[in-house]
Amino acid sequence: MIPYRALVSAAENWGDRTIFILEDGLEISFEALLERVNKLASALEKRGLEKGDVLAVLLPNCIEFIELYIAAGSLGMIFQPMDIRFRGKELANALKWTDAKVLAAHAMDAENIDSLDLDIEIKLLIGGKHKGWQAYEGFLGSGTSPRYEPEMDEDMDNSMFIFTSGSTGAIKCVPVTWRQLDFFPQDLMTVTGINPVDRGISLVPMSHISGPIVVNLCLVSGSSYIITSRFTPLAIVDMMETFRVTWTHTVPPIASLILKGISRARDLSSMRFIALMGTSVSPHMLVALEHEIPSVKAIQGYGLTETSPLLTLLDLEHHADKRGSIGKALPGSEIKILDESGHEVVPGEPGEIVVSGERIFKGYYKDPGLSASVIRDGWFHTGDIARVDREGFYYHLGRMDDVINVGGLKVYPIEIENALLQHPLVQDCVAYGIPDKKRGHVVAVDVVPKGRHKLIHAELRRFLLGHLAEYKIPTHIRRVKEIRLTATGKPIRRPRAQ
């Protein structure tokens, strides 16, 4: 899909209806968004920008992010969102990797960016003034309001460059074609029934692939969306209640914040569903969400930036009887579960997720070696482990790199975490392996207790013996204040520095 075309159609169909709501309550209609996007695209075109040029943004969740995304596409430019935590060499490498010609950033980052050796033709500043930068509103105001008709090969031309580190820590650039933008709106509308009366809220950074594709969902479905970057328990629940939010998709750490912010006095009855993605989810968390928000169905999905991004999504009908499942394969994806020898496993047995189909990316940008290592014979090897039941429902077990080999026996961290989270004094936890001279590795866990409760290690081990085989019981248990997370909200499964 071409987001600009979708916006033109949406403005014709829904006109002055609201598409986005900002934190301060300001509502933006489809028509108003189109007018600003047209002016911004005109201003970019006047500066000589054209199809194939890269427009990069280093921005928090904001309406300017959305305007830049759609305007870039109207000219056939490639949109490059970057994590706002990028700094120094990491930021410079990302911009040089794609030869970005335009960079839009917040005023608080201007000085940091200017200290880098960058060759950026146009620098747009949001939220202040800085020497050498053009004020975003002034730049947008210099444009007119024509209607553009992009000419792109939707199957071959790139719409975005997304930088991702996954769970490995190594930065990779994933090209996303225009055709691959079709899938997420279709998936959510088909599986969850999202329609013009629905209202979502942004509870993940828009710099990840989920940001632009949710914009696409709003353009196609006519639904509205709240743009926020305030990820605190009270702020999240306040907005969900005030704006009568009906759905959100997020990651487990943010779901934990929702649970912390809920009180019995809250009216969240407008909520229909919460979709959790990004990493394995404890069934305990799904149950807690449905208990605290009785109108909600909590479901899981699975995918990667490299897969557009969803491969599976649990339908609302099976939210209870298939709790813990990431759902069935979505149209356009073929999934196999392979053992270490490359053979398909029988239902119920764990193995690596490998995928093929039109959702899958064609390879990492400017990195043929890495591409060849993960795409073999037309199949993308994800490095994730799952099992599938006889009905075709998949269950995510974690990353291959995270599996703990205890004396030749495999232990999946999610097993230990799911068991520990059933203990009444455990708020959160993460399991990982540490070296052991006799067994190769043993299991260790970091535990966040509820409140100020003291954790008695012997008691936790006795509790786990009622749920797990003895070789899976942690030999090292450490109390921590919080679980460390990657930039994409995934737990870091390695020992902390002493």
N, C-alpha and C positions, 0 to 999 in steps of 0.2 A: 504494500500500500504506500501511497505518497501522502504523508500527513497533511500537506498543504491542500491537496485536492479534497481530502476528507473534511478539512475545516471549511472550505468553500461550500461543500454540500451541507455540512451541519449548520452553517450560518443561514442557508436558504431554508432548511427544515425547521430550525429551532430559534433562529433570530435572536430576540432579546432575552431568551432564557439563560439562566446562569450555568456556566461550565466550571468556573473556578472560584473558590472563596479563599481569601487570604486570612492570615491570623487575626488581623484587626477587624474582620467582618466585611471588608470590601468585596463586593461581588462583581465578577467580570462575565459579560455575556459572550455568546458565540460571535455576534456581530462586532462587538468592541474588540475582541481578540483578533478577528480577521483584519480590522482596520489597522491595528498597530503592527501586525505581522506584515501587511502590505507595505507600510511605510518603512519598516526595518529592512525588508528585502530590497526595496527601491534604493535605500541608502547604501546597502552593501553593493548593489549592482553599479551604482554611480562611482564607487571606488575601484571598479574593475574586477570585482570578485565574480567567479564563474564556476561552472560545473567542474567537480573534481577538486576544487580548493578546499582546504580544511579550516573549519571554524571550531576552535577549542574554547571550553568554558571551565573555569575554576570557581564554582559558585555553590552556595548552600541551596536548599529548596526555596525557590522563589519564582515569581511569574516571569521574570526576565529570562530565566533558564528555558522556560517553555516557548517564549516568543522567539528566542534565538534558534531553538531546535526546529521549529516549523519554518521560520524564515530561511534558514540555511537550506532546508530541503526544497523550498520553492525555487531555488536557483540551481539545484543539483549539487550543492556543496555537501561535504562530508562533515557531520557533527561529531565532535570529540569531547564528551564530558569527562572530567577528571575528579578523582577523590579530593575533597577540599583539604585533606591532610597531606597531600603531596607537597614536598618541600625540596629545596636545593637541587641536588643532582637528579633525584627521582623525577621532579617536575621538568627539569631541563631536558632530560632524556626523552620523556614522553612527547614533548613539543617538537624536539628535533627529529624524533623517530618518524613522525608523520608530516614534517615540513609545514606545520600549521602557519597560516597566513594571518589569521585573526585570533585574538585572545580576549575573552571577556572575563573580568574578575571583580571581586569586591574590593573596596578601597583598603580594607585592612590587609590585603595581600599584595598591594602594589609595590611597596618597598622591597619585599622579599623577591618579587619577580624581577624588579629592576636590577637586583644584584647579580642576576644570572646572565650568562653570555647567550642572549637569544636574538634571533633575527625575525621579529614579528612586525608585519606591515601595519596592522591596525590593532591598537589596544583600547578596549572599551571598559570604562570604569563605572561600576554601580555603587551608589551610596557615598559619594564624596568627590573630592578633587585631588589630583596628583599630577605633577609635572610630567609631560610626555604622554599623558593618557587623555582620551576623548570621553567626555561625559556621555553616558549611555542615552539619556533622554534627549540631549541635544543632537546626538548622531541620528537617533530614530526620527526626530522631528525634521531632519533635513530631507527625508524621503517623501515621495508622493504615495498615492494609493492605487496603483494599477493592479490588475489581476494577472498573476503569472500562470503559465501552463507548462510545467516541467516536462522535459522530454528525456526519459531515462529508460534504460534496459533494466527492468525491475529484478530480473534473475541474476544479472551480472554486476551491475553498478552498486557501489557501496553507499549506504545511507549514514552509517556511523562507524567510528573506531572506538571500541570499548577496551580500556585497559583493565586487566583482571590479574589477580595473583592466585585466585582459588585458595587451596589449602597449602600450596607449595612455597609461597613467598616470592617466587620468581615472577616478575612483571611480564605479561604477555599482551599483545595487541590483537584483539579479535575484530575482524571486519564483519559488519552486518549488512546484508543486502536489503533492498527495498521489499522484496518478496517475503523475506523472513519477518518483516514487521506485521504481516497479516495474521500470524498464528495466535498471539496472546489475546487480542480482542475476541477472536473467534472462540478460543478456549474458554475464557471467562463467561462470555455470553451464553455459550452452549451448556456448560457444566453448572453454572450458578444462576443463570437467568437474569443477569444484570440488564437493566433497562433504564429509560429516561427518569424514572422516579427514584432511582438509587443514588446514594451519595457516599463516596469513599473518603478516605483520609490518608495522606502520605506519611507513613511511619517507617520509611526507609530512605536513605539518601537518594535523591534523584540522579546523582552521578553514576549510579549503577544502572544496568540495562533496564531494571524495573521502572525507573523514572520515565524515560521516553515512551516505553510501551504502554504505561498506564495513561499517558496523554492520548495515545492512539485509541485506547479503549473508550475514553470519554468522547472523542471525536466521532467514533463509529456508533456508540450506544446512545449518545445524547444524555448520559448521566453526568452528575457534577462531582467535584473533587475538592477537598480542602488541602491547601498547601501550607505545610508547617515544617519547621526545623526544630521545634521545642520538644525534645524527647525526654520529658520528665513525667513521672507518674500522674501528678495532679493536672498538668497541662494537657496531657493526652486525653484523660478521662473527661476533663472540662469541655474540651472541644467535641468529643464524641457525643456528650450529652447536649451541649448547646446547639450544635448544628444538626442534630438528629441523624447521625451517621448510620448507614445501613451495612457497611462492610469495610474491611481493610485487608490488606495482605502485608505480612511483615515477617520478621525473624524471631526466634525464641527469646532472645534477650529483651526485645521490645515488648513481647507478649508478657514477660515477667513484670515489666513496668506497668502494663495495663492492670495486672492483678494487684499490684501494690497500690495503685491509685483508686481502686474501687472501694466504695463504702456502701452500706445498705441503703443510704439515702439517695443514691444515684438512680436516675432513670435512663437506662440504656436499652430500653425495650425496642427501640428502632433497629437495633443491630440484628442482621440476618445471619451473617457468617464471618468468620475470620479464617483466612488462608495462611498457613505457616509454611515458609519455604527457606531455602538457604543452607539448612543443615538438618541432621536427624532431630526429631522432636519426641520428647517423652510422652507416652499416653497419659501420664499423670498430669502434665500441663494441659492437654486437650480436655481432660475431665474437669480440671479446675476452671478453665475458661467457660465451659458450658454450665458449670455449677454457679459461678458468680454472675454470669449473664445468661439467664435461662432461655432467652429468645435465640441465642447463638448456636450455630452448628460450626464446630471447629474442625477444619480439614487440613490436609497436607498436600503439597505438590513437590515435584522434584525436577530439577533441570540445571543447566549451566549457561553461562554467557554464550558458550559455543553452540548451544542448542536452541537459541531463539526466544526465550530461554527454557520454556517448559517442555518436558517429555511426558510427564504423568501428572494427573491431578485427580484426587479423590472426589467423587460426586457427592452432593449433599445427602442423597438418599442413603448412602452407606457410612455416614459419619460416625454411627455408633457401632454397628456390627462389624465394621472393618477398621475400627479405630487403631491408629498406628500405621496404617497403610498409606503409601504415597499415591495410591490409585492405579488405574490401568493406563496403558500406553495411549497417548493421544493420536489423532489422525495425523499422518505425515511423519511418524516415527516408528521404526522397527527396532525392537529391543531384544537382546540376547543376554543371558547370564552364563558366563564362561568360567570354567575352572582354570587352574594354573597351567594346564596343558592345552588350553584353547578349545576345549570341548564343552558343549552345552550341558548344564547340570539338570538334574531332574527337579521338579517342583519341590520346594521346601529346602533345597540345598543352597548355601551361599556361594556367590561368585562375583566376578567383575561385571559391571554394566558396560556393554558395548552397544552402540547405536548406529543406525543408518537411516537415510531418508532425507526429504527436502528441508527439514528443520536444521540440519547439521551444517556448520560452517565449512568453508572450503580450505581453511588453513590459516595459520597465524601470519599477520602482515610482516613482510620482510624477514621471515624466519622459516625457511623451507625445511631446515633440519629438525626443528622442534615439531613442525607440522607432520613430517614423515614418521616421527616417533610415536605419534598418537593416532594418526589416521592410517590404518593398514588395510589394504584390500577393500577400501570403501567403507570401513567401519571405524568409528571414533571410539577409542578406548578411554573411558572416563576416569579410571582410577578409583571409582566408587564401588562399594560392595553392596549387594542386595540379594534378596531371595524373592521368588514369586510363588504364589499358591496355585492350586489347580484351577481356580476361577480367573486367573490372570491379574490378580492384585499384587502389586510389588511392595516390598518392605525394605527401606533403606537401613543399612547396618553401619555405614561409616566409610572412611577412606581406607584404601589398601595400606597406605603408609602408617595408618594409626593402629592396625591390628597388632596385638601384643602376643608374641610367641613365648609361651611359658613351657619350657621343657618339651618343645615340639607340638604343644597343643595351642590352638588359636583361641584368643579371647578378643571379643569385640567390645570396645569401650562402652558403647551404647547399652550393652547388657548390664554392666555394673551400674551405670548412671540411672537407668530406668528402675533398677531394684532399690538403689539408695534413696531415690526421690520419693519412695513410698514410706520412708521412715518419717515419723511426725516432727522430728527436730531438724530435718535437712531441708534447707531452702534451695540450694543449687549445688552442683558438683561437676567435676570433670575427671575422667580416668585416663591414664596413660601408662606406658611401660618405662621401667628403669632397668639398667643393666644388673645382672646377677651372675656371679661366678658359676654357680651350680646349674641354674636353669636357663641361662641365657638372658631372660628378662623376667621380672615379676610385675604385678599390678600395683600401681600407686594411685591415690585419689586426692584431689584437693576438694574440700567441703566447705560450703558457706552455710553456717547454722542459722536457724530461725531465731530472730531476736538475739538475746544475750546468753542463750543456752550453752552450757558446756557440752562438748562432745566427748563421750567416753569411747575410746577406740575399740576396746574389747566388746562393748555393747553393740557397736556398729557391725563388727565382724560376726557376732552371734546372729544378728538380724539378717545379714547377707547369707549366712549358711542355710537359712530357711528358704532362700530363693535361688541360690547358685551352687554350682559344683565347687568343691573345695579349692581346686587350682585357680579358680577365678577370684577368690577372696583377696582383697588388697593386703599386702604386707606393710604398706606405708600409707598412713592417713594423716593429712595435714589440714588444719583449720586455716581458712583464708577469708579475707573480707569480701572479695569479689573474684569472679572467674575472668581470666584474661581472654580477650577476644581479638580476632583479626579485624581488618578494616571492613569486612563484609559480615561481621557478626558471628563468625564461627569460633568455637572454643579453641584455644591454643593447647594442644595436647603434648606438652613436654615439661620437664621439671623447671621450676623457677630458679633463678640465680640465687645462690645462698648469700 
